[in-house]
Protein backbone atom coordinates (compact mmCIF):
# COMPACT_ATOMS: atom_id res chain seq x y z
CA UNK A 1 0.00 0.00 0.00
CA UNK A 2 2.78 2.39 1.01
CA UNK A 3 4.66 1.49 -2.21
CA UNK A 4 1.57 2.29 -4.32
CA UNK A 5 1.01 5.64 -2.55
CA UNK A 6 4.65 6.67 -2.79
CA UNK A 7 4.69 5.73 -6.52
CA UNK A 8 1.48 7.70 -7.12
CA UNK A 9 3.11 10.83 -5.63
CA UNK A 10 6.40 10.15 -7.42
CA UNK A 11 4.66 9.84 -10.82
CA UNK A 12 2.43 12.82 -10.05
CA UNK A 13 5.36 15.14 -9.29
CA UNK A 14 7.36 13.87 -12.26
CA UNK A 15 4.42 14.30 -14.68
CA UNK A 16 3.86 17.80 -13.32
CA UNK A 17 7.36 18.91 -14.38
CA UNK A 18 7.50 16.91 -17.60
CA UNK A 19 4.09 17.94 -18.92
CA UNK A 20 5.49 21.44 -19.48
CA UNK A 21 3.10 23.62 -21.37
CA UNK A 22 0.02 21.61 -20.40
CA UNK A 23 0.85 22.14 -16.72
CA UNK A 24 1.58 25.83 -17.34
CA UNK A 25 -1.77 26.39 -19.07
CA UNK A 26 -3.61 24.57 -16.30
CA UNK A 27 -1.82 26.66 -13.65
CA UNK A 28 -2.65 29.90 -15.53
CA UNK A 29 -6.36 29.02 -15.83
CA UNK A 30 -6.52 27.87 -12.21
CA UNK A 31 -4.77 31.06 -11.08
CA UNK A 32 -7.42 33.13 -12.89
CA UNK A 33 -10.16 31.04 -11.27
CA UNK A 34 -8.59 31.44 -7.83
CA UNK A 35 -8.20 35.19 -8.41
CA UNK A 36 -11.94 35.29 -9.09
CA UNK A 37 -12.47 33.25 -5.93
CA UNK A 38 -10.28 35.54 -3.80
CA UNK A 39 -11.89 38.66 -5.24
CA UNK A 40 -15.26 37.17 -4.42
CA UNK A 41 -14.08 37.00 -0.82
CA UNK A 42 -13.01 40.67 -1.02
CA UNK A 43 -16.29 41.52 -2.72
CA UNK A 44 -18.07 39.88 0.22
CA UNK A 45 -16.05 41.99 2.65
CA UNK A 46 -16.70 45.20 0.70
CA UNK A 47 -20.45 44.57 0.37
CA UNK A 48 -20.83 43.71 4.05
CA UNK A 49 -18.83 46.83 5.01
CA UNK A 50 -20.89 48.93 2.58
CA UNK A 51 -24.10 47.50 4.00
CA UNK A 52 -22.88 48.10 7.56
CA UNK A 53 -21.91 51.66 6.70
CA UNK A 54 -25.39 52.32 5.25
CA UNK A 55 -27.01 50.63 8.23
CA UNK A 56 -24.95 52.75 10.57
CA UNK A 57 -26.34 55.89 9.03
CA UNK A 58 -29.94 54.83 9.57
CA UNK A 59 -31.59 55.67 12.90
CA UNK A 60 -34.77 57.30 14.12
CA UNK A 61 -35.03 60.16 16.57
CA UNK A 62 -37.97 60.75 18.91
CA UNK A 63 -38.44 64.38 19.98
CA UNK A 64 -40.28 64.93 23.23
CA UNK A 65 -42.54 67.83 24.17
CA UNK A 66 -40.60 70.40 26.19
CA UNK A 67 -42.86 69.76 29.22
CA UNK A 68 -41.93 66.07 29.39
CA UNK A 69 -39.72 65.39 32.41
CA UNK A 70 -36.34 63.74 32.14
CA UNK A 71 -37.57 60.83 34.33
CA UNK A 72 -40.40 60.13 31.94
CA UNK A 73 -38.01 60.18 28.99
CA UNK A 74 -35.57 57.84 30.76
CA UNK A 75 -38.47 55.46 31.52
CA UNK A 76 -39.36 55.43 27.82
CA UNK A 77 -35.68 54.83 26.99
CA UNK A 78 -35.70 51.82 29.32
CA UNK A 79 -38.87 50.43 27.80
CA UNK A 80 -37.43 50.89 24.30
CA UNK A 81 -34.24 49.08 25.27
CA UNK A 82 -36.41 46.17 26.34
CA UNK A 83 -37.73 45.74 22.77
CA UNK A 84 -36.18 42.85 20.85
CA UNK A 85 -35.80 44.93 17.65
CA UNK A 86 -33.78 47.70 19.35
CA UNK A 87 -30.01 47.65 19.35
CA UNK A 88 -29.30 50.89 21.24
CA UNK A 89 -31.06 54.02 22.51
CA UNK A 90 -29.12 57.24 23.18
CA UNK A 91 -30.63 60.00 25.24
CA UNK A 92 -29.94 63.62 24.22
CA UNK A 93 -31.13 66.10 26.87
CA UNK A 94 -32.40 69.58 25.98
CA UNK A 95 -29.16 71.14 27.34
CA UNK A 96 -27.01 68.72 25.33
CA UNK A 97 -29.06 69.45 22.21
CA UNK A 98 -28.54 73.20 22.75
CA UNK A 99 -24.79 72.94 23.29
CA UNK A 100 -24.43 70.70 20.22
CA UNK A 101 -26.49 73.18 18.22
CA UNK A 102 -24.30 76.07 19.38
CA UNK A 103 -21.16 74.15 18.62
CA UNK A 104 -22.40 73.25 15.14
CA UNK A 105 -23.28 76.88 14.37
CA UNK A 106 -20.43 78.61 16.20
CA UNK A 107 -19.19 80.08 12.93
CA UNK A 108 -22.56 81.66 12.16
CA UNK A 109 -22.77 84.88 14.16
CA UNK A 110 -26.46 85.54 13.38
CA UNK A 111 -27.61 82.16 14.70
CA UNK A 112 -25.35 82.36 17.77
CA UNK A 113 -26.68 85.81 18.59
CA UNK A 114 -30.30 84.75 18.05
CA UNK A 115 -29.92 81.77 20.36
CA UNK A 116 -28.25 83.83 23.07
CA UNK A 117 -31.13 86.31 23.02
CA UNK A 118 -33.71 83.63 23.78
CA UNK A 119 -35.01 83.40 27.38
CA UNK A 120 -35.42 79.67 27.38
CA UNK A 121 -34.00 76.65 25.56
CA UNK A 122 -36.28 76.03 22.55
CA UNK A 123 -34.78 72.63 21.71
CA UNK A 124 -36.47 69.38 22.64
CA UNK A 125 -34.92 66.37 24.36
CA UNK A 126 -34.67 63.32 22.10
CA UNK A 127 -33.91 59.63 21.97
CA UNK A 128 -31.85 58.31 19.05
CA UNK A 129 -32.83 54.72 18.35
CA UNK A 130 -30.84 52.19 16.31
CA UNK A 131 -32.56 48.97 15.30
CA UNK A 132 -30.81 45.62 14.97
CA UNK A 133 -32.20 45.37 11.44
CA UNK A 134 -33.13 48.36 9.22
CA UNK A 135 -36.46 46.73 8.31
CA UNK A 136 -37.57 46.90 11.93
CA UNK A 137 -37.80 50.69 12.21
CA UNK A 138 -41.46 50.53 11.21
CA UNK A 139 -42.28 48.31 14.19
CA UNK A 140 -40.40 50.64 16.56
CA UNK A 141 -42.23 53.66 15.13
CA UNK A 142 -45.56 51.86 15.66
CA UNK A 143 -44.62 51.20 19.29
CA UNK A 144 -43.84 54.90 19.81
CA UNK A 145 -47.12 56.02 18.31
CA UNK A 146 -49.10 53.81 20.72
CA UNK A 147 -51.57 55.65 22.96
CA UNK A 148 -49.54 55.78 26.20
CA UNK A 149 -46.39 57.25 24.69
CA UNK A 150 -47.77 59.59 22.07
CA UNK A 151 -48.79 62.16 24.75
CA UNK A 152 -45.09 62.83 25.51
CA UNK A 153 -43.87 62.81 21.91
CA UNK A 154 -43.77 65.79 19.63
CA UNK A 155 -42.41 64.08 16.55
CA UNK A 156 -40.69 60.93 15.30
CA UNK A 157 -38.15 61.31 12.49
CA UNK A 158 -39.22 57.96 10.99
CA UNK A 159 -42.51 59.34 9.78
CA UNK A 160 -40.61 62.15 7.99
CA UNK A 161 -37.92 59.86 6.52
CA UNK A 162 -39.92 56.65 6.18
CA UNK A 163 -39.46 56.29 2.41
CA UNK A 164 -35.69 56.95 2.58
CA UNK A 165 -35.20 54.51 5.47
CA UNK A 166 -37.27 51.84 3.73
CA UNK A 167 -35.30 52.34 0.52
CA UNK A 168 -31.96 52.13 2.37
CA UNK A 169 -33.13 49.01 4.18
CA UNK A 170 -34.06 47.52 0.81
CA UNK A 171 -30.63 48.44 -0.63
CA UNK A 172 -28.85 46.82 2.34
CA UNK A 173 -30.85 43.62 1.88
CA UNK A 174 -30.33 43.58 -1.89
CA UNK A 175 -26.57 44.15 -1.51
CA UNK A 176 -26.32 41.29 0.98
CA UNK A 177 -28.44 38.78 -0.97
CA UNK A 178 -26.99 39.90 -4.33
CA UNK A 179 -23.46 39.49 -2.97
CA UNK A 180 -24.13 35.89 -1.96
CA UNK A 181 -25.76 35.10 -5.34
CA UNK A 182 -22.88 36.70 -7.28
CA UNK A 183 -20.36 34.77 -5.16
CA UNK A 184 -22.09 31.43 -5.79
CA UNK A 185 -22.48 32.05 -9.54
CA UNK A 186 -18.88 33.15 -10.05
CA UNK A 187 -17.47 30.37 -7.85
CA UNK A 188 -19.44 27.86 -9.95
CA UNK A 189 -18.24 29.44 -13.19
CA UNK A 190 -14.61 29.42 -12.01
CA UNK A 191 -15.00 25.79 -10.95
CA UNK A 192 -16.47 24.81 -14.33
CA UNK A 193 -13.69 26.56 -16.28
CA UNK A 194 -11.02 24.76 -14.23
CA UNK A 195 -12.81 21.42 -14.57
CA UNK A 196 -12.99 21.77 -18.35
CA UNK A 197 -9.32 22.79 -18.59
CA UNK A 198 -8.26 19.72 -16.62
CA UNK A 199 -10.66 17.56 -18.65
CA UNK A 200 -8.95 18.74 -21.84
CA UNK A 201 -5.49 18.14 -20.36
CA UNK A 202 -6.49 14.59 -19.44
CA UNK A 203 -8.14 14.08 -22.83
CA UNK A 204 -4.69 14.83 -24.32
CA UNK A 205 -3.35 12.00 -22.13
CA UNK A 206 -6.06 9.45 -22.94
CA UNK A 207 -3.71 7.26 -24.99
CA UNK A 208 -1.21 7.13 -22.13
CA UNK A 209 -4.01 6.05 -19.81
CA UNK A 210 -4.84 3.26 -22.27
CA UNK A 211 -1.19 2.16 -22.36
CA UNK A 212 -0.98 2.08 -18.56
CA UNK A 213 -4.13 -0.06 -18.48
CA UNK A 214 -2.70 -2.52 -21.04
CA UNK A 215 0.53 -2.81 -19.06
CA UNK A 216 -1.57 -3.81 -16.05
CA UNK A 217 -1.71 -0.64 -13.97
CA UNK A 218 -4.54 -0.67 -11.43
CA UNK A 219 -7.08 2.16 -11.46
CA UNK A 220 -5.58 3.92 -8.41
CA UNK A 221 -2.12 3.84 -10.00
CA UNK A 222 -3.44 5.28 -13.28
CA UNK A 223 -5.70 7.88 -11.68
CA UNK A 224 -3.57 8.79 -8.64
CA UNK A 225 -0.75 10.65 -10.44
CA UNK A 226 -3.29 12.78 -12.36
CA UNK A 227 -5.03 13.65 -9.10
CA UNK A 228 -1.68 14.56 -7.51
CA UNK A 229 -0.83 16.66 -10.59
CA UNK A 230 -4.20 18.45 -10.36
CA UNK A 231 -3.66 19.12 -6.65
CA UNK A 232 -0.16 20.45 -7.33
CA UNK A 233 -1.53 22.80 -10.01
CA UNK A 234 -4.13 23.98 -7.47
CA UNK A 235 -1.51 24.58 -4.75
CA UNK A 236 0.82 26.53 -7.04
CA UNK A 237 -2.10 28.53 -8.47
CA UNK A 238 -3.19 29.44 -4.92
CA UNK A 239 0.25 30.88 -4.20
CA UNK A 240 0.41 32.76 -7.54
CA UNK A 241 -3.13 34.15 -7.06
CA UNK A 242 -2.20 35.45 -3.59
CA UNK A 243 0.97 37.10 -4.88
CA UNK A 244 -0.90 38.74 -7.79
CA UNK A 245 -3.72 39.97 -5.52
CA UNK A 246 -1.40 42.05 -3.29
CA UNK A 247 -0.33 44.78 -5.78
CA UNK A 248 -3.80 44.92 -7.37
CA UNK A 249 -5.46 45.52 -4.00
CA UNK A 250 -2.80 48.09 -3.10
CA UNK A 251 -3.63 49.99 -6.30
CA UNK A 252 -7.42 49.72 -5.93
CA UNK A 253 -7.55 50.58 -2.21
CA UNK A 254 -7.53 54.44 -2.46
CA UNK A 255 -10.42 54.41 -4.97
CA UNK A 256 -12.43 52.07 -2.78
CA UNK A 257 -11.91 54.42 0.15
CA UNK A 258 -13.81 57.15 -1.71
CA UNK A 259 -16.93 54.97 -1.91
CA UNK A 260 -16.71 53.43 1.54
CA UNK A 261 -14.91 55.78 3.95
CA UNK A 262 -12.78 54.00 6.52
CA UNK A 263 -12.50 50.88 4.40
CA UNK A 264 -8.90 49.66 3.99
CA UNK A 265 -9.05 46.55 1.84
CA UNK A 266 -5.26 46.26 1.50
CA UNK A 267 -4.92 46.30 5.30
CA UNK A 268 -7.65 43.67 5.46
CA UNK A 269 -5.71 41.59 2.90
CA UNK A 270 -2.47 41.87 4.91
CA UNK A 271 -4.10 40.95 8.20
CA UNK A 272 -5.98 38.01 6.64
CA UNK A 273 -3.28 36.85 4.18
CA UNK A 274 -2.64 33.53 5.96
CA UNK A 275 -6.33 32.67 6.25
CA UNK A 276 -6.91 33.72 2.65
CA UNK A 277 -3.99 31.57 1.46
CA UNK A 278 -5.44 28.62 3.36
CA UNK A 279 -8.86 29.14 1.67
CA UNK A 280 -7.25 29.45 -1.77
CA UNK A 281 -5.05 26.42 -1.11
CA UNK A 282 -8.02 24.37 0.02
CA UNK A 283 -10.19 25.50 -2.90
CA UNK A 284 -7.35 25.03 -5.43
CA UNK A 285 -6.31 21.59 -4.19
CA UNK A 286 -9.91 20.38 -3.89
CA UNK A 287 -10.84 21.72 -7.33
CA UNK A 288 -7.69 20.39 -9.06
CA UNK A 289 -7.86 17.00 -7.36
CA UNK A 290 -11.60 16.48 -7.81
CA UNK A 291 -11.55 17.64 -11.47
CA UNK A 292 -8.74 15.20 -12.31
CA UNK A 293 -10.44 12.40 -10.40
CA UNK A 294 -13.68 12.87 -12.34
CA UNK A 295 -12.01 13.53 -15.71
CA UNK A 296 -9.88 10.34 -15.64
CA UNK A 297 -12.85 8.16 -14.76
CA UNK A 298 -14.20 7.84 -18.28
CA UNK A 299 -10.88 6.49 -19.56
CA UNK A 300 -10.60 3.76 -16.94
CA UNK A 301 -12.86 1.31 -18.76
CA UNK A 302 -11.28 -1.64 -20.67
CA UNK B 1 -2.95 -22.24 -21.67
CA UNK B 2 -4.86 -20.10 -24.20
CA UNK B 3 -8.19 -21.46 -25.35
CA UNK B 4 -10.66 -19.94 -27.82
CA UNK B 5 -13.96 -21.86 -27.86
CA UNK B 6 -16.36 -21.07 -30.71
CA UNK B 7 -15.60 -17.35 -30.52
CA UNK B 8 -17.48 -14.91 -32.75
CA UNK B 9 -17.29 -11.15 -32.76
CA UNK B 10 -19.76 -8.86 -34.45
CA UNK B 11 -19.30 -5.12 -34.19
CA UNK B 12 -22.17 -3.09 -32.86
CA UNK B 13 -23.36 -0.51 -35.37
CA UNK B 14 -22.35 -1.75 -38.80
CA UNK B 15 -22.88 -5.39 -37.72
CA UNK B 16 -19.69 -6.44 -39.50
CA UNK B 17 -18.33 -9.85 -38.51
CA UNK B 18 -14.70 -9.73 -37.31
CA UNK B 19 -14.50 -13.35 -36.11
CA UNK B 20 -16.72 -16.33 -36.76
CA UNK B 21 -16.68 -19.51 -34.73
CA UNK B 22 -12.95 -19.41 -33.98
CA UNK B 23 -11.62 -22.34 -31.95
CA UNK B 24 -7.97 -23.05 -31.13
CA UNK B 25 -5.64 -23.78 -28.23
CA UNK B 26 -2.10 -22.66 -27.47
CA UNK B 27 0.07 -24.74 -25.13
CA UNK B 28 2.70 -23.33 -22.74
CA UNK B 29 6.05 -22.65 -24.43
CA UNK B 30 4.62 -22.59 -27.98
CA UNK B 31 5.50 -19.98 -30.60
CA UNK B 32 2.34 -19.39 -32.62
CA UNK B 33 1.92 -17.02 -35.54
CA UNK B 34 -1.49 -15.64 -36.44
CA UNK B 35 -1.32 -14.99 -40.15
CA UNK B 36 -3.69 -13.30 -42.52
CA UNK B 37 -4.39 -10.17 -44.52
CA UNK B 38 -5.29 -6.90 -42.84
CA UNK B 39 -8.84 -7.20 -41.50
CA UNK B 40 -8.68 -11.02 -41.27
CA UNK B 41 -9.30 -10.89 -37.51
CA UNK B 42 -5.77 -11.16 -36.02
CA UNK B 43 -5.99 -7.98 -33.95
CA UNK B 44 -9.52 -8.86 -32.81
CA UNK B 45 -8.20 -12.15 -31.39
CA UNK B 46 -5.54 -10.22 -29.49
CA UNK B 47 -8.04 -7.64 -28.21
CA UNK B 48 -10.30 -10.43 -26.95
CA UNK B 49 -7.35 -12.19 -25.34
CA UNK B 50 -6.19 -9.13 -23.35
CA UNK B 51 -9.75 -8.18 -22.41
CA UNK B 52 -9.86 -4.98 -24.46
CA UNK B 53 -13.03 -6.25 -26.12
CA UNK B 54 -15.63 -8.91 -25.42
CA UNK B 55 -16.78 -11.67 -27.81
CA UNK B 56 -20.35 -11.69 -29.13
CA UNK B 57 -20.36 -15.48 -28.72
CA UNK B 58 -18.04 -18.14 -27.30
CA UNK B 59 -15.47 -18.19 -24.50
CA UNK B 60 -11.85 -17.10 -24.16
CA UNK B 61 -9.63 -18.69 -21.51
CA UNK B 62 -6.16 -17.74 -20.33
CA UNK B 63 -4.87 -20.12 -17.66
CA UNK B 64 -7.41 -20.04 -14.85
CA UNK B 65 -9.06 -16.84 -16.15
CA UNK B 66 -12.17 -16.81 -18.32
CA UNK B 67 -11.24 -13.52 -19.97
CA UNK B 68 -14.66 -12.66 -21.40
CA UNK B 69 -16.13 -12.73 -17.88
CA UNK B 70 -13.54 -10.48 -16.24
CA UNK B 71 -14.82 -7.19 -14.82
CA UNK B 72 -13.07 -3.87 -15.46
CA UNK B 73 -11.41 -3.82 -12.07
CA UNK B 74 -10.10 -7.38 -12.49
CA UNK B 75 -8.37 -6.62 -15.80
CA UNK B 76 -5.18 -4.94 -14.47
CA UNK B 77 -4.20 -7.93 -12.31
CA UNK B 78 -4.99 -10.31 -15.19
CA UNK B 79 -2.90 -8.30 -17.66
CA UNK B 80 0.17 -8.60 -15.47
CA UNK B 81 0.35 -12.26 -16.61
CA UNK B 82 0.74 -11.08 -20.21
CA UNK B 83 3.24 -8.92 -22.05
CA UNK B 84 1.90 -7.07 -25.06
CA UNK B 85 3.83 -5.53 -27.96
CA UNK B 86 2.01 -3.33 -30.48
CA UNK B 87 2.78 -2.14 -33.99
CA UNK B 88 2.72 1.49 -32.78
CA UNK B 89 4.96 0.64 -29.77
CA UNK B 90 2.59 2.32 -27.27
CA UNK B 91 5.39 3.66 -25.11
CA UNK B 92 4.65 6.35 -22.54
CA UNK B 93 6.07 9.50 -24.20
CA UNK B 94 6.84 11.29 -20.91
CA UNK B 95 8.93 8.41 -19.59
CA UNK B 96 12.47 7.42 -20.54
CA UNK B 97 13.29 3.94 -21.91
CA UNK B 98 14.28 2.88 -18.38
CA UNK B 99 11.08 4.30 -16.87
CA UNK B 100 8.87 2.69 -19.52
CA UNK B 101 10.31 -0.74 -18.73
CA UNK B 102 10.31 -0.09 -14.97
CA UNK B 103 6.62 0.89 -15.18
CA UNK B 104 5.61 -2.73 -15.91
CA UNK B 105 7.26 -3.74 -12.64
CA UNK B 106 6.02 -0.74 -10.69
CA UNK B 107 2.38 -1.56 -11.52
CA UNK B 108 2.88 -5.05 -10.07
CA UNK B 109 4.18 -3.51 -6.83
CA UNK B 110 7.71 -4.89 -7.18
CA UNK B 111 10.24 -3.38 -4.75
CA UNK B 112 12.49 -0.58 -5.98
CA UNK B 113 15.69 -2.56 -5.46
CA UNK B 114 14.43 -5.38 -7.70
CA UNK B 115 13.40 -2.86 -10.36
CA UNK B 116 16.82 -1.19 -10.32
CA UNK B 117 18.42 -4.60 -10.80
CA UNK B 118 16.08 -6.08 -13.44
CA UNK B 119 15.47 -3.16 -15.79
CA UNK B 120 19.11 -2.59 -16.85
CA UNK B 121 19.49 -6.34 -17.37
CA UNK B 122 16.50 -6.54 -19.70
CA UNK B 123 17.45 -3.36 -21.57
CA UNK B 124 20.92 -4.83 -21.99
CA UNK B 125 19.35 -8.01 -23.38
CA UNK B 126 17.48 -6.02 -26.06
CA UNK B 127 20.67 -4.07 -26.82
CA UNK B 128 19.66 -0.72 -25.34
CA UNK B 129 21.91 -0.53 -22.28
CA UNK B 130 23.36 2.74 -23.53
CA UNK B 131 19.98 4.37 -24.29
CA UNK B 132 18.22 3.85 -20.98
CA UNK B 133 17.82 7.55 -20.33
CA UNK B 134 16.50 8.36 -23.80
CA UNK B 135 12.86 9.28 -24.26
CA UNK B 136 10.80 7.54 -27.00
CA UNK B 137 11.10 10.55 -29.33
CA UNK B 138 14.89 10.21 -29.11
CA UNK B 139 14.83 6.57 -30.29
CA UNK B 140 14.47 5.01 -33.75
CA UNK B 141 11.48 2.79 -34.62
CA UNK B 142 13.48 -0.40 -34.05
CA UNK B 143 14.78 0.88 -30.72
CA UNK B 144 11.30 1.86 -29.60
CA UNK B 145 10.01 -1.60 -30.43
CA UNK B 146 12.89 -3.14 -28.47
CA UNK B 147 11.94 -0.97 -25.47
CA UNK B 148 8.35 -2.21 -25.90
CA UNK B 149 9.56 -5.82 -25.94
CA UNK B 150 11.72 -5.18 -22.88
CA UNK B 151 8.68 -3.75 -21.11
CA UNK B 152 6.57 -6.75 -22.19
CA UNK B 153 9.07 -9.31 -20.88
CA UNK B 154 10.56 -7.64 -17.79
CA UNK B 155 7.96 -8.99 -15.38
CA UNK B 156 8.42 -12.52 -16.77
CA UNK B 157 4.90 -12.98 -18.12
CA UNK B 158 3.58 -16.41 -19.09
CA UNK B 159 2.88 -15.21 -22.62
CA UNK B 160 4.02 -12.41 -24.90
CA UNK B 161 1.49 -11.23 -27.44
CA UNK B 162 2.90 -9.25 -30.35
CA UNK B 163 0.42 -7.50 -32.64
CA UNK B 164 2.17 -6.65 -35.94
CA UNK B 165 5.36 -5.73 -34.05
CA UNK B 166 7.31 -5.30 -37.28
CA UNK B 167 4.63 -3.39 -39.18
CA UNK B 168 6.40 -0.05 -38.84
CA UNK B 169 9.97 -1.35 -39.24
CA UNK B 170 12.41 -1.81 -42.11
CA UNK B 171 13.59 -5.38 -43.00
CA UNK B 172 16.76 -5.07 -40.89
CA UNK B 173 14.92 -4.08 -37.73
CA UNK B 174 12.15 -6.59 -38.50
CA UNK B 175 14.71 -9.38 -38.45
CA UNK B 176 16.12 -8.06 -35.15
CA UNK B 177 12.69 -8.07 -33.48
CA UNK B 178 11.84 -11.57 -34.73
CA UNK B 179 15.18 -12.88 -33.37
CA UNK B 180 14.40 -11.25 -30.05
CA UNK B 181 10.96 -12.90 -29.88
CA UNK B 182 12.53 -16.28 -30.70
CA UNK B 183 15.07 -15.77 -27.93
CA UNK B 184 12.30 -14.97 -25.45
CA UNK B 185 10.46 -18.12 -26.54
CA UNK B 186 13.60 -20.23 -26.10
CA UNK B 187 13.72 -18.98 -22.49
CA UNK B 188 10.30 -20.62 -21.96
CA UNK B 189 7.80 -17.83 -22.59
CA UNK B 190 4.86 -18.56 -24.89
CA UNK B 191 4.77 -16.17 -27.86
CA UNK B 192 1.70 -15.30 -29.92
CA UNK B 193 2.67 -13.25 -32.95
CA UNK B 194 0.07 -11.63 -35.19
CA UNK B 195 1.52 -10.58 -38.54
CA UNK B 196 0.78 -10.33 -42.22
CA UNK B 197 4.51 -10.41 -43.06
CA UNK B 198 5.11 -13.49 -45.22
CA UNK B 199 8.92 -13.36 -44.82
CA UNK B 200 8.67 -13.32 -41.03
CA UNK B 201 6.30 -16.29 -40.83
CA UNK B 202 8.22 -18.37 -43.33
CA UNK B 203 11.55 -17.74 -41.59
CA UNK B 204 10.18 -18.89 -38.22
CA UNK B 205 9.08 -22.40 -39.27
CA UNK B 206 6.74 -22.63 -36.26
CA UNK B 207 3.00 -23.18 -35.82
CA UNK B 208 0.89 -20.92 -38.05
CA UNK B 209 -2.83 -20.25 -37.65
CA UNK B 210 -4.08 -18.62 -40.85
CA UNK B 211 -7.19 -16.46 -40.74
CA UNK B 212 -9.36 -15.24 -43.57
CA UNK B 213 -12.40 -13.01 -43.12
CA UNK B 214 -12.69 -13.92 -39.44
CA UNK B 215 -12.41 -17.69 -39.87
CA UNK B 216 -9.49 -20.05 -39.24
CA UNK B 217 -8.64 -21.57 -42.62
CA UNK B 218 -5.43 -23.38 -41.70
CA UNK B 219 -3.62 -24.45 -38.49
CA UNK B 220 -0.24 -26.16 -39.15
CA UNK B 221 2.51 -27.22 -36.76
CA UNK B 222 5.32 -25.98 -38.99
CA UNK B 223 3.39 -23.77 -41.27
CA UNK B 224 4.06 -21.29 -44.01
CA UNK B 225 2.18 -18.17 -44.96
CA UNK B 226 -0.07 -19.20 -47.78
CA UNK B 227 -2.41 -16.60 -49.26
CA UNK B 228 -5.96 -17.85 -49.58
Interface residues (C-beta under 8 A of the other chain):
Chain A: X3 X4 X7 X14 X15 X18 X19 X207 X208 X210 X211 X212 X213 X214 X215 X216 X217 X218 X219 X221 X300 X301 X302
Chain B: X50 X51 X52 X53 X72 X73 X75 X76 X77 X78 X79 X80 X82 X84 X90 X91 X92 X93 X94 X103 X104 X106 X107 X108 X109 X111 X151
